[in-house]
Amino acid sequence: MLAAAIVAGGAARRLDGAAKALLRVGPQRIIDRQLAALQAITPTIFIVATDPAPYDGLGLRVVPDAIAGAGALGGIYTAIVESPAPRTLVLACDMPFVTPALFEMLTAAKYADADIVIPRTARGVEPLCAVYSKRCAPAIHERITRGELQASTLPGGMSVVEIGPDVLAAIDDSGRLFANVNTPHDYARARDLIELKPDPTQDPNTE
């Protein structure tokens, strides 16, 4: 009933085109850290990416964007329509500190009827770390065709559950849960964070 999609379609221009999922934070690559957390909720995991080559050897299905040039919202749309399950946890490839506890919270049985289950932090909603139902696909497609590509604007007419900052604080004592790696500065900060406080949920020997 649930799948997970890692969205890795961005060009990463600010990181010289590096495949962000393959950057190391501590002893592990970001994607290895994400897979370890995602496997706590589902065995059905795939990747959305234009170029499948960087992900050879992972044993995961890699699908291209269904609509080229639609940015992060296009990645979300692709994840939903390509998913073999009615509900899909969509995750950006550049978030190294996500945890099983977060994913278990987002996929809790009490939210199974919601179209979208999404965290809301002090910065706003996190559309690239959220659960979407298949019912979201037509509304997102309509927004893309209109050129409305802001991923943080949720599709209308959907039932939405927001997980707020107070609830998230219980599983994010380090304050780094939604940190991402978009720039060299972000990457340096992520590496500093892992050195300051290693993640106890990650196996340091995993490659």
C-alpha positions in Angstrom: 0.0 0.0 0.0 3.0 2.3 0.3 6.1 3.0 -1.8 8.9 5.6 -1.5 10.5 7.7 -4.2 13.8 9.5 -4.0 13.7 12.5 -6.3 17.1 13.1 -7.8 16.3 15.0 -11.0 17.9 18.4 -10.3 21.0 19.6 -12.2 22.9 20.6 -9.0 24.5 23.5 -10.8 25.7 25.1 -7.5 27.6 21.8 -6.8 29.2 21.6 -10.2 26.6 19.1 -11.4 27.5 16.5 -8.7 24.9 13.8 -8.0 23.9 15.1 -4.6 22.6 11.7 -3.5 26.1 10.3 -3.8 27.8 12.9 -1.6 29.2 11.6 1.6 28.1 12.9 5.0 30.2 11.1 7.5 31.1 7.6 6.4 28.0 7.2 4.3 26.6 8.6 1.1 23.4 10.5 1.5 21.4 8.0 -0.5 22.7 5.1 1.7 21.5 7.0 4.8 18.1 7.6 3.2 17.7 4.0 2.1 18.4 2.8 5.6 15.7 5.0 6.9 13.1 4.3 4.2 13.5 0.5 4.5 11.9 0.8 7.9 8.6 1.6 6.3 8.6 0.0 2.8 10.6 -2.4 0.6 9.3 -0.7 -2.5 11.7 2.2 -3.2 12.6 3.8 -6.6 14.4 6.8 -7.9 13.3 9.7 -10.1 16.2 10.8 -12.2 17.1 11.9 -15.7 20.3 9.9 -15.8 20.2 6.4 -14.3 23.9 5.8 -14.5 24.9 7.2 -11.0 22.5 4.8 -9.4 23.8 1.6 -11.0 24.4 -1.0 -8.5 21.7 0.0 -6.0 19.3 -2.5 -7.4 16.5 0.2 -7.6 14.3 1.1 -10.5 15.1 4.6 -11.9 12.5 6.5 -13.9 12.9 9.8 -15.8 10.7 12.8 -15.3 7.3 12.3 -16.8 7.2 16.0 -17.7 10.5 17.6 -18.6 11.4 21.0 -17.1 8.8 21.0 -14.4 11.4 21.2 -11.5 10.7 19.8 -8.1 6.9 19.7 -8.7 7.5 17.6 -11.8 9.6 15.2 -9.7 6.7 14.9 -7.2 4.3 14.3 -10.1 6.5 11.6 -11.6 6.9 9.9 -8.3 3.1 9.7 -7.8 2.3 8.5 -11.3 5.2 6.0 -11.5 4.5 4.5 -8.1 3.2 1.0 -7.9 1.3 1.9 -4.7 -1.7 4.1 -4.0 0.4 6.2 -1.5 4.0 7.3 -2.0 6.5 9.0 0.3 8.4 11.5 -1.8 11.9 12.4 -0.7 14.4 14.9 -2.1 17.8 13.2 -2.7 19.7 15.8 -0.7 18.4 15.4 2.8 21.0 13.4 4.8 19.4 13.5 8.3 15.9 12.0 7.7 15.1 9.2 10.1 12.9 6.1 10.4 11.0 7.9 13.2 10.1 10.7 10.8 8.9 8.3 8.1 6.9 6.2 10.6 5.2 9.4 11.7 4.3 10.5 8.2 3.0 7.0 7.2 1.1 6.3 10.4 -2.1 4.3 9.9 -4.3 7.1 11.3 -3.4 9.2 8.3 -4.0 6.5 5.7 -7.1 8.3 4.2 -5.3 11.6 3.8 -4.3 12.7 0.3 -1.2 14.5 1.6 0.7 14.1 4.9 3.3 16.8 5.1 5.7 18.2 7.8 5.4 21.9 8.6 8.4 23.6 10.2 9.1 27.2 11.1 10.2 27.7 7.5 6.9 26.3 6.0 5.9 23.0 4.6 8.3 20.4 3.3 6.8 19.1 0.0 9.9 17.0 -0.8 9.5 15.0 2.3 5.8 14.1 2.3 3.3 11.4 1.5 1.0 11.8 -1.5 -1.9 9.7 -2.7 -2.6 8.9 -6.4 -5.5 11.3 -6.2 -3.1 14.2 -6.2 -1.8 13.5 -9.7 -4.5 15.2 -11.8 -4.4 18.4 -9.8 -0.6 18.6 -9.9 -0.6 17.9 -13.6 -3.0 20.8 -14.1 -0.8 23.1 -12.2 2.2 22.1 -14.2 0.4 22.7 -17.5 -0.4 26.2 -16.2 3.2 26.8 -15.4 2.6 27.0 -11.6 5.6 25.1 -10.5 6.0 26.1 -6.8 6.2 22.8 -5.0 5.3 24.3 -1.6 1.9 25.3 -3.0 -0.2 22.2 -2.4 -2.8 21.0 -4.9 -6.3 22.2 -4.2 -9.2 20.0 -3.3 -7.0 17.5 -1.4 -7.3 16.3 2.2 -4.1 17.4 3.9 -2.6 16.5 7.3 0.2 18.8 8.5 2.6 17.5 11.1 3.6 20.7 12.9 6.8 21.9 14.6 5.7 20.9 18.1 5.1 17.3 17.1 8.3 17.2 15.0 10.4 18.5 17.9 9.9 15.2 19.7 11.9 13.4 17.0 14.3 16.2 16.1 16.3 17.1 19.1 19.2 18.2 16.9 17.2 20.5 14.7 18.7 19.1 11.6 16.0 16.8 10.4 15.1 18.7 7.2 18.6 20.1 6.4 19.4 19.7 2.8 22.5 20.0 0.5 22.0 22.6 -2.2 25.2 24.5 -2.1 28.9 24.0 -1.1 28.1 25.8 2.1 25.2 23.5 2.8 27.4 20.5 2.2 30.1 21.8 4.5 27.5 22.4 7.2 26.1 18.9 6.9 29.5 17.4 7.3 30.1 19.6 10.4 26.8 18.6 11.9 27.5 14.9 11.6 30.9 15.4 13.2 29.4 17.3 16.1 26.6 14.8 16.7 26.7 11.5 14.8 23.3 10.0 14.0 22.7 7.1 16.4 20.2 5.5 13.9 22.8 5.1 11.2 25.3 2.3 11.0 28.8 3.8 10.5 30.0 0.7 8.8 27.3 0.8 6.0 28.5 1.7 2.6 
